[in-house]
Amino acid sequence: MKRALQLAKLGLGHTNPNPLVGAVIVKNGRIIGEGYHEYYGGPHAEINALKSVKEDVIGAQLYVTLEPCCHYGKTPPCVDAIVKSGIKDVFIAMEDPNKLVSGKGIKHLKEAGLNVYTGLLKEEAEKINEIFIKYITTKKPYVILKSAMTIDGKIATYTGDSKWITNEKSREHVHIMRGCVMAIMVGVNTVIKDNPYLTARIDGFKNPLRVVVDSRGRIPLEANVVIDKSAKTIVATTDMMPYKKVKALRDLGVDVFVLDKLNGEVDLKKLMDMLGERGIDSVIIEGGGTLNYSALKEGIVDKVMFYIAPKIIGGSNSLTPVEGKGIDLIKDAIMIEKLDVKRFDDDILIEGYIKK
């Protein structure tokens, strides 16, 4: 099952909004077949594993990280192929949270006379599919808030300089993360100040959808996220954006979402609903302190990733990762749980989940 989980991760960035799935076929203690879900709309892991086998699979064991499907979607049901193959035992890490499958695939296999075992390395399987689990059960994107800061908690100097706080390895990891999600979101201040491209500059990964939160229509028409066509851009705004600006952006190929206001700003919960309705299963927020605070305050964030560089810049006017009004009392602070720490040379990445 550990090998099946390794295989599943090879699909990162290519299967959204479908899950990451790996499969291993074992006979007489030997691995005789392997496969994973390689891309959205392509054959599932179980089918790829069966296709890779060069010998008889009758009486073999199948290890798969997610319950095999039992319905027609982009591909035929995997359970039919498993039963037909003559496999005897199926080990499943986790049940599929998709209500079209949940438990039905297992039931089908059992009714066909196969031995089915569930829960092997379940937690590991759930972690690699945390995006899929949230999206398939809520139809809302999984939201990751990412920030890079100095060891004294600053994201820019008092002059606004922020290039580069973290090292090259940390920045490469960020580009990989961009390639693994379907959308990247920033505030208009980031576009005005840094004029980023917001692309995933890593071979083999696609560029995410770009989402700019701009309640008043301040985005420059010559901004890179507007004129660069290597990725699609959405500008989320309110009725405070002048219609001429809306039309100009649309004429340049930018999608403009006009949403209701919440305290004079874009309603981020409604924005997440709209993105979910359009099949966007995941968003990484790389905004400044204002957007980060709004996202946390509105409760749309699921996971945080803070890259910390061994630098001190100080300054009472230097920017921090979360600005806004802030929390009144320590007892009301937003809590982070299930912490994990990684190293990128001298940089440290701390990631964890918002305690709901």
Disulfide bonds with the S-S distance in Angstrom:
none
